[in-house]
Amino acid sequence: MVRISVVRMRPVAAIALICGASYIPTPTLRADSPVDGERAMQYLRQLCRFGPRPTGSPSMHRQRKWLVAHFEQLGAQVHRQEFQIRHPLTGAPVTVVNLIAVFHPKRADRILLAAHYDTRPFPDQERDPRRRRGVFVGANDGASGVALLCELAHHLPAYGGPYGVDIVLFDAEEFVFGTNRDQYFVGADYFARDYASQVQTVRYRAGILLDMVGDADLQIYQEKYSVQYAPTIVKDLWKIAAELKIREFRARVRHEVRDDHLPLNRIARIPTVDLIDFDYPRPGVRRSYWHTQLDTPDKCSADSLETVGRVVWTWLNRLR
């Protein structure tokens, strides 16, 4: 994600919507939710063990193989949406692969749950310029959304709602070496244009993008573009959080975030909310972990992943 600004708005009003892996066994679950934060956290650590995972890298290939096996083992049909781009520095061809894990494929009306699964090539936000070519494993920015989707996938085969659910993992969200030069959201943009150009045999009714949802000091504000394009989904998510007494969902707008939800909303016309905690670790702290070598699993927590997962799972089960 890129081009962040802080904005302050009143809480959103009720506006009509226009628009080679084996999974980890679960311990005892909360009575009010099947979502297991500890298992999601184990997935986050596993993804980080692959190391940095920029588009086209060997570690991205290993991660992708692991993810395909994971979703297939849980009963999904997994499709690869593959295309090529040019490397921003060398011009060499680079293969980009979006993964689409399909649950309940016979249902024409569908819900999209998404995250990006690539990592920034380098920790470009390090204060010391000498450290900006260091190791970036993207525990929160990259792995957290994917890990939570890996956990939610355990429960989707038994999902009894009226919709099919697709988990979509976008590649090349930030295959960026020059911030003011290189293109962001490459995988999401391709997905959105492909969807918009096809005669639709399926239709996405709504979407949720998960990004930076593992912060141990979780505070998720409403994001400006999400309020603009998908106000009803925003309202419903924060209403559920209030009912569940989840204080980490703050019912006011704080950030304007350019992220994968923009092509989904603008090109594909899929009303999509970006659930993102960009204040990493929290508002008012000068030292951010974002795009630095400090974005490691110890800065994330199972509780945060479970908190977001409970809201998303409850929302999914209330859809009619």
N, C-alpha and C positions, 0 to 999 in steps of 0.2 A: 504494500500500500504506500501511498505517496501524497505529498502536498496536503499537509495537515494544518488546519487552523482551529482555534478554539472559538466556538460560537455559543451564544447564550440565548435560549428561547424558553418560552413557557412549555409545560408538558403538552404533548400532542393531544389535540381534540379528537373526538370520535367522528372521523370523516369517512364517508363511504368509499370503499375500495374501487378504484377505476383500473380500471385497468383492463519358499520352502518353510511356511509358518504354520503354527498351530495356535489356536486361540487359548487364552489363559482362563482357567476355571474361576468361577465366581465364588467369593465367600458369602456370608449372610448379608442380605440386602435390606435397605430401609423399607419399612412397611408401606410408605407412601410412594415409592418409586423403585423400578427395577434397575435404574442406572447405577452402575458401580464405579465410583470415582477411583478407587484403588486400582482396579483393572485398567481403567483408562490411563492412569498414571504409569502403569507398567508399559502400556503401549507407547506412551510418550518417550519413556527412557529407551525402549527398543529402537524407535525411530532415530533418536539422537545417537545411538551406538553405530548407526550407519555412517556417521560423520556428516560433514557438509554435503548438501544434496542439491547443488545447482543443476539446472536443466542440462541434459546431455552427459552428465558425469557418471563414472562407474558406480558411485554410491547411490545416485538416483536410480540407476538400473537395478541395483540390489534391493533398494527400498520398494520399487515398483513390483518386482517379483514377489516380495514378501506380502505386499498389500493385495495383489491379485489372489494369492493363495488364501489369505485371510478371508476375504469376502466370498470367494467361491466355497470355502469350507463352511461358511455360514449360510449357504444356499442361494447366493446372488448369482445372477448372470452378469459377468464382467465384460465390458466392451472397451476397446482401446480406440480413441479418436486421435489419429496420428497424422502429423504433417511436419513440414520442414521450414525452418527459418535460417537466416544467416547469422553467424556469430557476430555480435556487435563490434568486436575488436579485430578478428581475423578475416571475417567474411566467409569462413568455412561453413558448410551445411551442418545444421544441428537439428536433430529430431526432437520434436515436442510431442508429448503423449498425455492427453487427458484420459483419466480413468472414469468409467461410468459403471457403478455397481447397481444393478436393477433388481428391486424386490417387488413381487407381485406384478409381473410383466403384462398380464392380461388386462389390467385396469388402465383404461385410456386416459382418465384424469389423474394427474400425478403431482407429487410434491418433490421439490428439489432441495436437498441438503448438501451444502458445498463447503469446500476449503481449498486453499492452495497447498500443494505438497512439495513444492520446490523451496529452496532457501536462497537468500541473497548470496551472490558469489563471495563477497567479502564483508567484514564488519565495517561499513563505510562511515558509521557514526562515531567511531572511536575518536576521542579528543586528540590523542597523539597521532599525527599523520603516519608515523612509522608503524603503527599497529593496525592500519586500515587494510592491510593485506594478510591479516591473521586468520585464525580459524573461527568460523561462524557456524554453529550447529543448529541455531534456530529452534530452541526448545519451545518457546512461546510463539514466536513468529514463524509459523510453519507446522511444527509438530503438534501443537496443542489442539488445533482444530481437527487435524487428521486423526489424532488419538481418540478424541471424543466420538468422531464418526465411526471409528473401529469398534468402540464400545456400543454405540447405538445400534450397530449392525447386528449385535446379538439378539436384539429384541424385535427387529423388523420382520422376520419371518412370521411371527405370531401377531403382528399388527392387524387389528380388526377394523380399522377405519375404512372409509369408502375409496381411498386413493391408493394408487401405487406410489412407491417412494424410490427415488434415484439418489444415490450418493455420488456426487461428482467431485473428483479431485482435479483441480486445475494445475497444469504445468506452466512454467514460464510466467508466473505472476510478477516476479521481479528478477528476470534475467537481465540485470541492469548493471553496467559498468560505468556509465556516465549518466548521472541523474537527470541532467537537462537535455540529454540526447537520445537515450535508448527508450524503447517502447515498453510500457508496463501492460499487465493484464493480457498477455498474448494468448494464453490458453483460453481464458474466459471470453475474450473477444471472438476467437475462432468458433467456440461453442455457440455463442449467441448468434453469430451470423449464419452458422449452419442451421440452427434451429429456425431462425426467421425465414430462411430461404426455402425450407422444405414444405411440402404439403403435409400438414400435421396429422399423423395417425395417433399421436398422443398429445396431450396438452398439459403444460405445467400451470397449475393454478396459483402456486405461491412458492417462495423459496426463502431459505435462511442460509446465510454465509457465516461460517464460524472462523474467526481470526483473532489470535491473541486472547484466548479464553482460559488460559492456564495460570495466569498471574496469581501468585500466592496472596497478594493484596488486591483481591478482585473488586473492581468498581466499574460496572458497565453502564454507561450513559447512552441515551438515545442519540443515534448518529443522524446528522442533518439530511443527507440524501435519502436515508431510509424513511425518515418522516415525510419527505417530499413525495417519494414514489410508492411507498407501501405503508400509509398511515394506519390502516386497519390492523395490519399484522403487528406493527409497533404497539398499538394500543392493547391488542390481545396478549402479547408477550408480557408487557409490564403489568397488566391486570393479573395475569397468572402468577407472576413473581410476588405481587402484593398479597394475593390469596395464600401463597405458600410461605409468606413472611420471609421472603428472601430480600434482604436489605441491600445486597450487592448490586441489584438492578436499580439504578438511580433514575427516577422519572423526570428527567429534564435533558435537554440537548446540550452537549458540550463540544463535540468535535465534528468537523466536516472532513470526511475521509474519502479519498479517491481509492477505490478498492474494486475487487472483482464483481461486486454487485452492480456497478455502474453499467457495464455492457449488458448484464442480464436485464436490468430495468430499461435501459434506453434503446437497445437493439432488439433483444428477444421479447421485450414487453412482458417479462415475468416479474411480478411484484415481489421484490426480494429485500430482506432486511439484513444489514451487516451487524452481527453481534460481535463487538470488538471492545476490548479494554485497552485503549491506546495509552493510558497513563500508567506506564510500566516502569517503576512499581506503583506510584500513586501521584495524584495531583500535588504540585508544590515541591516535589523532589527534583532538584536540579540534575542529578545523575540518573539518566534513563538507561535501561538495559537494551533498548530498541536498537537493532542493527549494531550491537557491540558483542565482544567476546563474552560478556557477562550473561547473555541470554542462554542460560544452561538449565538443566532440569531442577537443580536445587532452588531456582527462583519460582518454580511452579508448584502446584499442590493438587492432590486428589480431591480435596474439598471444593476447590474452584471448578474443576472439571465436572464434578458431580452436580454442583449447583446449576451450572449452565445446562447440563444434560437433563436435569429434572424439569426445567422450564420448557425446553424444546420438546421433550417427550410428552409432557402434559398438553402442550399446544397441539401437537400432532394428533393426540387422541381425542381432542375436543373438536377437531375439524369435521364438518358435516357438509 
